[in-house]
Amino acid sequence: MKITKAFETAYKELNNEQKLAVDTLDGPIMVVAGPGTGKTQTLALRIANILLKTDTDPDAILALTFTESAAKEMRERLTRFIGAAAYYINISTFHSFCVDVIKTHPSHFTIDPSVEPLSDLEKLKILRRLIDHGKMPPIIMLGPPFPQSPILNAKI
C-alpha cells in the first residue's frame, strides 16, 4: 500500500495529540473527546497508518464505534485513505459487535442464542405501554421519536 494524497492532506490538518494517536502503531488506543473533535478522522488515519507502515492485514484490525453513522463514516474515510482494503477491516458498533460475539459463541453466555435485539419500534411500544400504565414518569418529547421514518411515527 502507498500513502495517498487524501491521507497526507488529512494528516496535515491534525493537532499534536491527534498525530500522536495516528503515529502510535502498536497496541490499542482509546480516543475520548467530545462531538465534532475529529475522533473518527483520527482513528481512520491511525488504521490507515498501521496498514501503510506495518505488515498488518486489514482483517486483523477491529474498529468499534458507538453509532452506525460513525462506523459508516469511518469506512468511507478509510476507503479514501487506503482504497478497497478498507472493506476487509472489521468496523462495527459496540452493540453489533457484542451481538455477533454472543451469536458466534452462545455457549459462553446464559442467554438463548435465538434472542434478537429489540427493534426501535418494539422499544417504543414498551415505553408507551409503561407510560400508559403509570409505571414511568411522563416523558416530554421535543419532537417525533423517529423523524426519519413515517412508519415508526405511526400511532401505535
C-alpha positions in Angstrom: 0.0 0.0 0.0 1.1 3.5 -0.7 0.4 6.8 1.1 -2.4 8.6 -0.7 -2.8 12.3 -1.2 -6.0 12.1 0.8 -4.1 10.6 3.7 -1.3 13.3 3.5 -3.8 16.1 3.4 -5.9 14.8 6.3 -2.8 14.1 8.4 -1.5 17.7 8.0 -4.8 19.0 9.5 -4.4 17.1 12.8 -3.3 18.7 16.0 -0.3 17.3 18.0 -2.4 14.9 20.2 -4.2 13.5 17.2 -0.9 13.0 15.4 0.4 11.1 18.4 -2.6 8.8 18.2 -2.2 8.3 14.5 1.6 7.6 14.8 1.2 5.1 17.7 1.4 1.9 15.7 1.5 -0.7 18.4 -1.2 -1.7 20.9 -4.7 -0.5 21.4 -5.7 3.2 21.9 -8.9 4.8 23.0 -9.7 8.3 21.8 -12.0 10.1 24.2 -13.3 13.5 23.1 -16.5 15.5 22.6 -18.6 15.6 19.4 -17.1 17.1 16.4 -13.5 17.0 17.6 -12.1 14.6 15.0 -12.3 11.2 16.7 -13.4 9.3 13.6 -10.9 11.1 11.4 -8.1 10.4 13.9 -9.0 6.7 14.2 -9.4 6.3 10.5 -6.0 7.8 9.9 -4.4 5.6 12.6 -5.8 2.5 11.0 -4.6 3.6 7.6 -1.2 4.4 9.0 -0.9 1.0 10.6 -1.7 -0.7 7.3 0.7 1.6 5.4 3.6 1.2 7.8 3.4 -2.4 9.0 2.6 -5.8 7.6 -0.7 -6.0 9.4 -3.6 -7.5 7.4 -6.7 -5.3 7.2 -8.9 -8.2 8.6 -6.7 -8.2 11.8 -8.0 -4.8 12.8 -11.1 -4.2 14.8 -12.6 -0.7 15.0 -15.5 -0.1 17.3 -17.7 3.0 17.4 -20.9 4.0 19.3 -23.0 4.8 16.3 -23.8 3.3 12.9 -23.2 6.6 11.3 -19.6 6.8 12.8 -18.9 3.2 11.5 -20.1 4.2 8.1 -18.1 7.4 8.1 -15.0 5.6 9.2 -15.3 3.1 6.3 -15.8 5.9 3.8 -12.8 7.8 5.1 -10.7 4.6 5.1 -11.7 4.0 1.5 -10.4 7.4 0.6 -7.1 6.8 2.5 -6.3 3.2 1.5 -8.8 2.1 -1.2 -10.5 -1.3 -1.3 -8.5 -2.7 1.6 -11.0 -0.7 3.8 -13.6 -3.3 3.1 -11.6 -6.0 4.9 -11.3 -4.1 8.1 -13.8 -5.1 10.9 -15.7 -1.9 11.6 -18.7 -2.1 13.8 -20.7 -0.5 16.6 -20.0 -1.8 20.1 -23.6 -3.2 20.1 -23.5 -5.1 16.9 -20.0 -6.5 17.7 -21.3 -7.8 21.0 -24.4 -9.3 19.4 -22.1 -11.1 16.9 -19.9 -12.4 19.7 -22.9 -13.8 21.5 -24.3 -15.4 18.4 -20.9 -16.9 17.4 -20.2 -18.2 20.9 -23.6 -18.8 22.5 -22.3 -21.5 24.9 -20.3 -18.8 26.8 -23.5 -16.9 27.6 -26.5 -17.8 29.7 -29.0 -16.4 27.2 -30.9 -18.1 24.4 -28.9 -17.6 21.2 -32.1 -17.2 19.2 -32.9 -14.0 21.1 -32.7 -10.9 18.9 -32.3 -7.3 20.0 -35.4 -5.2 20.1 -36.2 -3.1 17.1 -36.7 0.6 17.5 -40.5 0.1 17.1 -40.5 -2.6 19.8 -38.7 -0.4 22.2 -41.1 2.5 21.5 -44.1 0.2 22.1 -42.7 -1.0 25.5 -42.0 2.6 26.6 -45.5 3.7 25.6 -47.0 0.8 27.5 -45.0 1.7 30.6 -46.1 5.3 30.3 -49.7 4.5 29.7 -49.9 2.2 32.7 -48.3 4.7 35.1 -45.1 2.8 35.6 -42.9 5.7 34.5 -43.0 9.4 34.9 -44.2 11.3 31.9 -41.6 11.9 29.2 -41.8 15.2 27.3 -40.8 14.6 23.7 -39.4 17.6 21.9 -40.1 16.2 18.5 -41.2 12.9 16.9 -39.2 10.0 18.2 -38.1 8.9 14.8 -38.3 11.8 12.4 -36.7 9.9 9.6 -39.4 7.2 9.4 -43.2 7.9 8.9 -43.8 4.1 9.6 -42.2 4.3 13.1 -44.0 7.6 13.8 -47.4 6.0 13.1 -49.8 5.7 16.1 -49.3 2.5 18.0 
